Structures are given as structure tokens and as C-alpha cells.
Amino acid sequence: MKNNTIIPKSSLDFLTQLKENNNKVWFDANKSKYLEELNHIETFAGTLLQELSKTDVLETASGKKSVYRIYRDIRFAKDKTPFKTFWGGSFTRATSQRRGGYYFHLEKGNSFFAGGFWGPNAGDLKRVRSEFALDSKPMQKILKSKTFVNTFGTLQGEQIKTAPKGYDITHEAIDLLRYKQFLIIKRFTDDEVLSPNFLEQALQTCINMRPFFDYMSEVLSTDSNGASIV
């Protein structure tokens, strides 16, 4: 893929300055700089969305629509700083048959792409666990694949310490049954983010999420007998 869309160093530098001056007075005085850097991020996200849409069906309308607002909701937060100090956004997969979503987070020293299921509801969690208990081999195959390990390392997310209700601590799939969240994360160094090849790396990272997404989508769109529920 040949493309000149990059993340400029100035986009990360702006976040560092914002972190040091996280107040409305400074932000308003530097609003034009913010809009300039936001445009870079929206352009990058738009190009990534366009390329990713060649491999998946997404409902996110544009790169601009994918990028989160910089303003924090501080109504119930202890931290009253008004602005986020990262560029973040997401692409949503289309229809209830395609579960999971792509998330990006760009910040000096803390950039990553992630996907999965952050807060599955009780019904979805029960369904996934029942599938793991019945046959965990398909998921284990995905998690142990060379592509998954090289890209994401391991499955991440909050886990319970013992066994979920209804399952024995000695169950052969207990390591999977303990998960309450199902997250996959690929971290990038600042040099990688600023590289001319970052768009290609980001796209490949998203593509490498697909076996995980496709498996979870199949499970969550069928009942325990394999019949469609969507």
C-alpha cells in the first residue's frame, strides 16, 4: 500500500504541551494549532478507514466522525482538567452479525490499537463462557496462532480470581472462563507512530484482529445449538 498519510511529530508534541497546560485559557489561545493537528489525525483516520473498509464492513461514516472529542466530561470526575491528552477514536463494525470494534489511542509514549469487548453484558458473557466450556479449542487456536502472538501477545482484560458461578475451578478451560473482558492490544513506539509506514502497520494490526472478531461474532450471533439469534 502506497500512501503518504502520516502522523506528524507536531501532533504528538501538541499533546505534550496540552498536558502541561491543561486549562481553557491556554487551549483557547492555541485553538488554531489544535485544529491544525486535529486535521492531521482526522486525515489519518479517514485514510485508515478507507483502507480497512476494503476488508471489513464498517458503519463509521468518516475519519472525522471516528475521532473522539478532546473535551473531557468532568461532571462526576475527581480530575477536573478539561481536556484529554491523547488522540483517540474508533471504527464500528456494521450490523449485529459483526461484533467487536477497532480503537486507536495516540499519545507520546503510550500509543496503541485495540479491539474486543470492554464491557460485555451479562447475556453475552454467559454465552461466551458457555461456548468456552463446551469447546475452547477454536479460541485457543486463535490465541496461539503465530500472527496473534506476534501482533498482540496474549488476550487481555479483567478476570475473576476463582471460577465463575456454575463452573468448576478444575475445568480445562478455566483460564478463558475467568475473563470478564476480552481485549487485544498492540502497542507502538513513538518512532513507529511517526514512521511513514505507520498507516500500513495500523491497517495490518486491524486486519489481524479479524479471526478473533469473527469467532466472537459467530458465538454471539448464535445460541448454544448454533442457530442464529440475529
Rosetta blueprint (number, residue, H / E / L):
1 M L
2 K L
3 N L
4 N L
5 T L
6 I L
7 I L
8 P L
9 K H
10 S H
11 S H
12 L H
13 D H
14 F H
15 L H
16 T H
17 Q H
18 L H
19 K H
20 E H
21 N L
22 N L
23 N L
24 K H
25 V H
26 W H
27 F H
28 D H
29 A H
30 N L
31 K H
32 S H
33 K H
34 Y H
35 L H
36 E H
37 E H
38 L H
39 N H
40 H H
41 I H
42 E H
43 T H
44 F H
45 A H
46 G H
47 T H
48 L H
49 L H
50 Q H
51 E H
52 L H
53 S L
54 K L
55 T L
56 D L
57 V L
58 L E
59 E L
60 T L
61 A L
62 S L
63 G H
64 K H
65 K H
66 S H
67 V E
68 Y L
69 R L
70 I L
71 Y E
72 R L
73 D L
74 I L
75 R L
76 F L
77 A L
78 K L
79 D L
80 K L
81 T L
82 P L
83 F E
84 K L
85 T L
86 F L
87 W E
88 G E
89 G E
90 S E
91 F E
92 T E
93 R E
94 A L
95 T L
96 S L
97 Q L
98 R L
99 R L
100 G L
101 G E
102 Y E
103 Y E
104 F E
105 H E
106 L E
107 E L
108 K L
109 G L
110 N L
111 S E
112 F E
113 F E
114 A E
115 G E
116 G E
117 F E
118 W L
119 G L
120 P L
121 N L
122 A H
123 G H
124 D H
125 L H
126 K H
127 R H
128 V H
129 R H
130 S H
131 E H
132 F H
133 A H
134 L H
135 D L
136 S L
137 K H
138 P H
139 M H
140 Q H
141 K H
142 I H
143 L H
144 K H
145 S L
146 K H
147 T H
148 F H
149 V H
150 N H
151 T H
152 F H
153 G L
154 T L
155 L L
156 Q E
157 G L
158 E L
159 Q E
160 I L
161 K L
162 T L
163 A L
164 P L
165 K L
166 G L
167 Y L
168 D L
169 I L
170 T L
171 H L
172 E L
173 A L
174 I H
175 D H
176 L H
177 L H
178 R L
179 Y E
180 K L
181 Q L
182 F E
183 L E
184 I E
185 I E
186 K E
187 R E
188 F E
189 T L
190 D H
191 D H
192 E H
193 V H
194 L L
195 S L
196 P L
197 N L
198 F H
199 L H
200 E H
201 Q H
202 A H
203 L H
204 Q H
205 T H
206 C H
207 I H
208 N L
209 M L
210 R H
211 P H
212 F H
213 F H
214 D H
215 Y H
216 M H
217 S H
218 E H
219 V H
220 L H
221 S L
222 T E
223 D L
224 S L
225 N L
226 G L
227 A L
228 S E
229 I L
230 V L
